[in-house]
Amino acid sequence: MSIEIANIQGIGNRSEQQDAFGASRLDDYKTNGILLTVCDGMGGMASGGVIARDVLSKILEVFPWKDDFDVPGYLTSISNKVYDNFFGQGGSTVVMILLKENKLKFWSIGDSDILLLRDGKLVPINIRHEYSNDLIVKALELGFSVSEAFSDPQAAALSEYVGKRNPACETNRLPIELAAGDTVLLCSDGVSDTLSFEQIAEDLALPVDQAASKIEADIISANFENQDNYTGIIVRYTGGR
């Protein structure tokens, strides 16, 4: 086996778990690759946990798909159905990766994260869909300071999510080629908003099971009064096929 996988999940200081995560069959990895997904139900809107679990189920039930399967189009169709069913008042983020041999494809809607640890350096693979990014572009176009963009009260609000009509989906046209030892973390913002990149990088350098335990211990130790649900999937590519 050329990959190692571990996961974490906790409710934090919320009243219910609104994150969902899942993976395709590991014993099909050599034939179809493996699909890993994290969905984070939007706590400020209706039925976040229900929507996150439903989105996850719909994603996993169509895998494996043919190479020409329109994943962004499928996610759009899911999002539009959520919009219709919840009248635009419910939603979820989604991050997902497909790893086949050493090639990684990803899809992302919302503010959950896909992080890659390579040679001790942690870098984000996807870009968060937050209004802060739109505001930065506007700042550059209109000539006001970027700091003003970040100070806007809506800066951290989601600009895209499943449950919005026709959301934008970020993906990579060319697969990312992983090297032996590369480690990828898919996580809800309950992980990446609580821990610094330095902490996450240090934890991900451990064997994957220990890394998962250490990330959870660090989240608990942070003792945030409003700690969000936290969910993460760690996958390490060890080389070979």
C-alpha positions as CSV (number, residue, x, y, z in Angstrom):
1,M,0.0,0.0,0.0
2,S,1.4,3.4,-1.0
3,I,-0.7,5.6,1.3
4,E,-1.4,5.9,5.0
5,I,-4.6,7.5,6.4
6,A,-5.9,8.7,9.7
7,N,-8.7,11.0,10.8
8,I,-10.0,13.1,13.6
9,Q,-13.4,14.5,14.5
10,G,-14.8,16.3,17.6
11,I,-17.8,18.4,18.5
12,G,-15.8,21.2,20.1
13,N,-18.1,23.5,22.2
14,R,-21.0,23.3,19.8
15,S,-24.3,21.6,20.6
16,E,-24.2,19.2,17.7
17,Q,-21.8,17.8,15.1
18,Q,-22.3,19.4,11.8
19,D,-19.2,18.2,10.0
20,A,-19.2,15.0,7.9
21,F,-16.3,13.1,6.3
22,G,-15.8,10.0,4.3
23,A,-13.7,8.0,1.9
24,S,-14.2,5.6,-0.9
25,R,-13.3,1.9,-0.5
26,L,-9.6,1.6,0.4
27,D,-9.4,-1.9,-1.2
28,D,-10.3,-0.3,-4.6
29,Y,-7.3,2.1,-4.4
30,K,-5.1,0.4,-6.9
31,T,-7.9,0.3,-9.5
32,N,-9.8,3.6,-8.9
33,G,-7.7,5.6,-6.5
34,I,-9.2,6.9,-3.3
35,L,-11.7,9.8,-2.9
36,L,-11.5,11.7,0.4
37,T,-14.1,14.3,1.4
38,V,-14.8,16.7,4.3
39,C,-18.1,18.7,4.5
40,D,-18.7,21.4,7.0
41,G,-22.4,22.3,7.6
42,M,-22.9,26.0,8.1
43,G,-23.8,26.5,11.7
44,G,-25.4,29.9,11.2
45,M,-28.0,28.5,8.8
46,A,-30.6,25.8,8.9
47,S,-29.9,22.0,9.1
48,G,-26.1,22.3,8.5
49,G,-25.4,18.8,9.8
50,V,-28.2,17.2,7.7
51,I,-27.0,19.0,4.6
52,A,-23.3,18.1,5.2
53,R,-24.2,14.4,5.5
54,D,-26.4,14.5,2.5
55,V,-23.8,16.2,0.3
56,L,-21.2,13.6,1.4
57,S,-23.5,10.7,0.6
58,K,-24.3,12.1,-2.8
59,I,-20.6,12.5,-3.6
60,L,-19.5,9.0,-2.5
61,E,-22.4,7.3,-4.2
62,V,-21.3,8.3,-7.7
63,F,-17.6,7.3,-7.2
64,P,-15.8,5.8,-9.1
65,W,-16.5,8.0,-12.1
66,K,-15.2,8.1,-15.6
67,D,-12.4,10.5,-16.4
68,D,-14.8,12.8,-18.2
69,F,-17.2,13.1,-15.3
70,D,-18.1,16.7,-14.7
71,V,-17.4,17.0,-10.9
72,P,-17.9,20.8,-10.6
73,G,-21.2,20.4,-12.6
74,Y,-22.3,17.6,-10.3
75,L,-21.5,19.7,-7.2
76,T,-23.5,22.6,-8.7
77,S,-26.5,20.3,-9.2
78,I,-26.3,19.2,-5.6
79,S,-26.0,22.8,-4.5
80,N,-29.0,23.9,-6.5
81,K,-31.1,21.1,-5.0
82,V,-30.0,22.2,-1.5
83,Y,-31.0,25.8,-2.4
84,D,-34.4,24.7,-3.5
85,N,-35.0,22.4,-0.5
86,F,-33.9,24.9,2.1
87,F,-35.0,28.1,0.3
88,G,-31.4,29.4,0.3
89,Q,-31.2,29.2,4.1
90,G,-28.9,26.2,4.6
91,G,-25.5,25.0,3.3
92,S,-22.2,23.3,3.7
93,T,-18.7,23.6,2.5
94,V,-16.9,20.8,0.7
95,V,-13.3,19.9,0.1
96,M,-12.4,16.6,-1.7
97,I,-9.4,15.0,-3.3
98,L,-8.9,12.1,-5.6
99,L,-5.6,10.4,-5.2
100,K,-4.6,7.9,-7.9
101,E,-1.0,6.6,-7.6
102,N,0.9,9.8,-6.9
103,K,-1.5,12.2,-8.8
104,L,-3.9,14.4,-6.8
105,K,-7.0,16.2,-8.1
106,F,-9.0,18.4,-5.8
107,W,-12.4,20.3,-5.7
108,S,-13.3,22.9,-3.2
109,I,-16.3,25.1,-2.4
110,G,-16.3,27.2,0.8
111,D,-13.7,27.8,3.5
112,S,-12.5,24.3,4.5
113,D,-8.9,23.6,3.7
114,I,-6.6,21.3,1.8
115,L,-3.1,21.6,3.1
116,L,0.1,19.9,1.8
117,L,3.2,19.2,3.9
118,R,6.3,18.7,1.8
119,D,9.9,18.9,3.1
120,G,8.7,20.4,6.3
121,K,6.8,23.3,4.7
122,L,3.0,23.5,4.9
123,V,1.2,25.2,2.0
124,P,-2.5,25.5,1.1
125,I,-3.7,23.8,-2.0
126,N,-7.0,25.5,-2.3
127,I,-8.1,29.1,-1.8
128,R,-10.9,29.9,0.7
129,H,-14.1,31.3,-0.8
130,E,-14.4,34.2,1.6
131,Y,-15.4,37.8,0.9
132,S,-12.0,38.9,2.1
133,N,-10.5,37.6,-1.2
134,D,-13.1,39.6,-3.2
135,L,-12.4,42.7,-1.1
136,I,-8.7,42.4,-1.7
137,V,-9.2,42.4,-5.5
138,K,-11.6,45.4,-5.1
139,A,-9.0,47.2,-3.0
140,L,-6.4,46.7,-5.7
141,E,-8.8,47.9,-8.4
142,L,-10.1,50.9,-6.5
143,G,-6.9,51.9,-4.8
144,F,-7.8,51.6,-1.1
145,S,-5.7,49.7,1.4
146,V,-5.7,45.9,1.7
147,S,-5.9,46.3,5.5
148,E,-9.3,48.0,5.0
149,A,-10.5,44.9,3.2
150,F,-9.5,42.7,6.1
151,S,-11.2,45.0,8.6
152,D,-14.5,44.8,6.8
153,P,-17.1,43.0,9.1
154,Q,-18.1,40.7,6.2
155,A,-14.5,39.7,5.4
156,A,-14.7,36.2,6.9
157,A,-18.2,35.5,5.5
158,L,-18.5,32.8,2.8
159,S,-18.7,33.9,-0.8
160,E,-19.3,30.4,-2.1
161,Y,-20.9,27.3,-0.5
162,V,-23.1,24.3,-1.3
163,G,-26.6,25.6,-0.9
164,K,-26.0,28.7,-3.0
165,R,-27.4,28.9,-6.5
166,N,-24.6,27.9,-9.0
167,P,-21.6,28.3,-6.7
168,A,-18.1,28.5,-8.0
169,C,-16.0,25.4,-7.6
170,E,-12.2,25.5,-7.5
171,T,-10.3,22.6,-9.0
172,N,-7.0,21.9,-10.6
173,R,-6.8,21.1,-14.3
174,L,-3.5,19.4,-14.0
175,P,-3.0,16.9,-11.2
176,I,-0.5,17.6,-8.5
177,E,2.2,15.0,-8.4
178,L,3.1,13.9,-4.9
179,A,6.5,12.8,-3.8
180,A,7.2,10.1,-1.3
181,G,6.6,11.5,2.2
182,D,4.1,14.2,1.1
183,T,1.2,14.5,3.6
184,V,-2.1,16.1,2.8
185,L,-4.7,17.3,5.4
186,L,-8.3,18.0,4.4
187,C,-10.0,19.8,7.3
188,S,-12.9,21.9,8.4
189,D,-12.1,25.4,9.6
190,G,-12.5,24.1,13.2
191,V,-9.0,22.8,12.7
192,S,-7.2,25.4,10.6
193,D,-8.8,28.4,12.4
194,T,-7.7,27.0,15.8
195,L,-4.1,25.9,15.1
196,S,-1.4,27.8,13.4
197,F,0.3,26.5,10.2
198,E,3.4,26.0,12.4
199,Q,1.5,23.8,14.8
200,I,-0.1,21.8,12.0
201,A,3.2,21.3,10.1
202,E,4.9,20.1,13.3
203,D,2.0,17.7,14.0
204,L,1.8,16.4,10.4
205,A,5.5,15.4,10.5
206,L,4.6,12.6,12.9
207,P,3.3,9.2,11.9
208,V,-0.2,9.7,10.6
209,D,-2.0,8.1,13.6
210,Q,0.1,10.2,16.0
211,A,-0.4,13.3,13.9
212,A,-4.2,12.9,14.2
213,S,-4.0,12.5,18.0
214,K,-1.6,15.4,18.3
215,I,-3.8,17.7,16.2
216,E,-6.8,16.9,18.4
217,A,-4.8,17.3,21.6
218,D,-3.6,20.7,20.4
219,I,-7.2,21.8,19.6
220,I,-8.4,20.7,23.0
221,S,-5.4,22.5,24.7
222,A,-6.2,25.7,22.9
223,N,-9.4,25.7,24.9
224,F,-11.3,28.2,22.7
225,E,-14.6,29.2,24.3
226,N,-16.4,29.0,21.0
227,Q,-14.5,26.1,19.5
228,D,-16.2,24.9,16.3
229,N,-16.7,21.3,15.3
230,Y,-13.4,20.0,14.0
231,T,-12.8,17.3,11.4
232,G,-9.7,16.2,9.5
233,I,-8.5,13.5,7.2
234,I,-4.7,12.9,6.9
235,V,-3.3,11.0,4.0
236,R,0.4,10.4,3.4
237,Y,1.8,9.2,0.1
238,T,4.6,6.7,0.9
239,G,5.7,6.1,-2.7
240,G,5.2,3.2,-5.2
241,R,1.8,2.0,-6.4
